Structures are given as structure tokens and as C-alpha cells.
């Protein structure tokens, strides 16, 4: 007898339908899994055997073959344990016929038959809803996450016996319901620190505000101890609060990466990722035998902070070119290909030279000229051209270090201005922040006046701006105008954008 049930397959952030077929035939007892399974799927045989016995089910003394169709898609991960076990129970008559009709299942079995959570439950629930499945059985720890998806009945179960009781109607299962907007409203405040704790560094504070308001990439250059890392870590606190669709997009990525905690339904704060400078290019942009998201995707709609950027491998830094331009990254491997979203706010921080004191009036630079030039050249011209804002972070003076004077403006006040600027962008009909506008859309949104056009023409000649650099200056100027509440981009707005384009000693 052949028993069938459905289960989604993860292909990066994409999915496919897998039909789990289990055939039980007379013969020497055995258990095999076919359909291009990886090692984790092959090992499901032992987990299913133990789970059945330890949940007081009979292990059929027959030849069992589980086929995961279609056979041309590689199956990875332990999520097929539960659907295989349920199909075995159905095929052996221990689960009533028809109980699995229109039902999908995911879940990893423990040896005692309990269910462990799996990665990607949100993405797989979205697949089930799109395909019109009646219900999806998931581990209880994944239930809240999967229930973010409307249009699918999610049944959270604790173990194999509980799943059978629910499917046969002996145990009433209340479908889980989760409201993303309610979770965002109830979220705890941002824990990234307040901008009022930063002393001095007025130019850097202003650059952070512009970056948050328009989604612009930022490079901070200065001697050690100037506060570059402290500034970067306070950036999420002034970025616009997450909207429901953004929170779900971030949760989707973190779910596939296995970064959600048990029972965690939604990521309620913008991510802040700060990888070590020894990270490889695949670790930064994604890769692996089976494509997995990298740091740039894990920072999607949040902040990707590259501290000591010149210490990163040039290969890793150059791999950021495509995602910085297109907002996504395509990974192709022998086991398959995947496209991951990649729209973080990139923040880089670095020293002006290996010793960190080039241009410092208080301490002399000890680097050989050739060494300093080679250090700065680790950021290639194409990457430097894709960075919108550059700001120098000077050494703090004595008064700032002694905390003399009034505290700086708090993050809440800055965030209010940032959200008003984003509101102006939405009022213009923009579906993306200024930094993500196309060249033609940016020029249309900017509407430069005559004085601004003349200033831009002069800057193109004097700063040798590339076409990309010119477009990026226009986008930054549009953001400066938004922060000032102006519908047109004037010469003052463009002048400030050009000032941040020409600062910074790297690249």
C-alpha cells in the first residue's frame, strides 16, 4: 500500500512541493529513503524507527520505501521526519485513511518521538498557503512563526502521538493566530544605546541621520578611539520603526538561517550585523554547498557594519558590488542556486592608515608611505564609488572626553525627523528609500533648481564624479531636502551632499 502526504522543500528562500510517498510491502524488514536525500534526510530512518516505538506505535515488519518526489530536487534537512512518520502510520493502518488529505507537515523527530523545531517554518507556511493546502502540521515551537501567514490552518504539535490525535480528531487543536502589528506594538524598546550618549562628532551625527532617512551607505574614517563603533551601534535606534511587511521579510531570512529562538514569532527590531574582518567572501555574501544566506542578507533592512574595513579581504569587499547596486545576491552552486535579498544599510569604519594616526594633530603617523597607500587601496575604486556618505571622525577634545557641556540630542528626536523624511518619500509615491531609487526616478524626485544644477555641474568637473557618483549625490541631496521638509532640492541641500561625498580618506 502507498500512503502519501505533502511537505515543502526549502531552496534558499524559495520553496517547492515535495510529495512524501511511503510504500509498505511484504519481505525482509528494511527502511530506505530515496529521492535525492542528503545525509540528514537519510538519517530520518533511525529517528522515525525510534520515534514510532517510543510513542507506542507498531513498527511495521515490512519493507518500507519512502520516496521524496520529485526526485530531481535535492532534499536537505531534518524537516521530513514528521511527514515520513505520518505516512508510515497511514500506510500501516495506524492512522485513519483520509486524515492526511490536503495536509502538509514539517518537523524533526527526537528519538523519543517528541518534535524539535526546524528552520524556515515561515517560508514553508507561505508555500502551503499559496498552494491552497488545507492545513500544516508543525512543531509547537514553530507554530507562532508559521501562523504569521494568513490563509493556512497551522497546527502546532508536541510529538508524534499528539500529531496523530489531532489529525484523527481525538484531541482538539486550536489553530494558532498571530498578529504582526500587535507584536510590533508590544515589542520592547531598541537596546542599541542612545545617540545622546555620543559626545561631540556633530558631522558624524548628521551623517547618521541622513543615512537613516534615505538608506544611504556610510564610511567613517578616523583615529582609534574616536567613537566610530559607538556611532554605528546607535544607528538602528534612529532608523524608522519596522512596518509589518518589513518585519516579516526580516523574519523570513532569519527563519531560513535558523536564527529564531524557540517560540519566537517575529523579528521586531532591525538587525545589526557586525562580522569579524576575517570573514570569507561566501560568509559575507552567502554560499556553501547548499546555498545559505550570508551576513549581507542577515542584515537585510537593518545595518551591516564593517569595522576596520581595510582589514577585510579585498575579495570579500568586492563581492558586495552586486548586492549594493541591485539589492539582492544570486548564489549558484552544484547543489542548486538561490537568490537572497540584500538591502542593508552598509556602514564601514576604518583608520586612515595602519597605525591609525595619519592626519592626527596630536600623534604622528609612523607608517611608511607605501604601506599607508597599500592599506587605503584595499577598498577598491568601484566599492568606494558605491558609498554615498563619507565623514571624518576626528580625535575627541578634552571637554568631550570629560563629558563637559550639555548632552547631545536623543535618538527619539532624531528618529522623529527620520520618520517624517521617510513619510515625504512615501507621499511622492516611492516604494523604496531614496538610496534605492533608479537614476531616472532620483532625478525626477530631486527636481533640482537652477542654482543646484550649476553647483552640480561644477562639482562634476572638480571632483571628477562618475555617472554613478553623480546619481548618488542627487539621491543624498534629495534626502537632505526631505529632512528639511523641502519639496525641491536647492543648492544648500546639494552642497551638503557634496561635502559628504568628498570627505573620508579611504578609497
Secondary structure, DSSP 8 states (H G I E B T S, - for coil): -EEEEEEEEEETTEEEEEEEEEEEESSS-EEEEESSB-HHHHTHHHHHHHHHHHTT----SSEEEEEEESTTS-B-SSTTHHHHHHHHHHHTTSS-TTTTTTEEE--EE-TTSBEE--TTHHHHHHHHHHTT-SEEEEEGGGHHHHTTSTTSEEEEESBHHHHHHHHTTSS--------HHHHHHT-----S--GGG--S-HHHHHHHHHHHHHT--EEEEE-TTSSHHHHHHTSGGGS----HHHHHHHHHHHHHTT-S-TT-----S--EE---TT--HHHHHEETTTTEE-HHHHTTTSEEEEETGGGS-HHHHHTTHHHHHHSEEEEEETTEEEEEE---EEEEEE-SSSSS-TT-SSS---S-HHHHHHHHTTS-HHHHHT--EEEEE----HHHHTT-S-----HHHHHHHHHHHHHHHHHTT-SS-GGG--HHHHHHHH-B-HHHHHHHHHHHHHHT--HHHHHHHHHHHHHHHHHTT-SSB-HHHHHHHHHHHH--S--
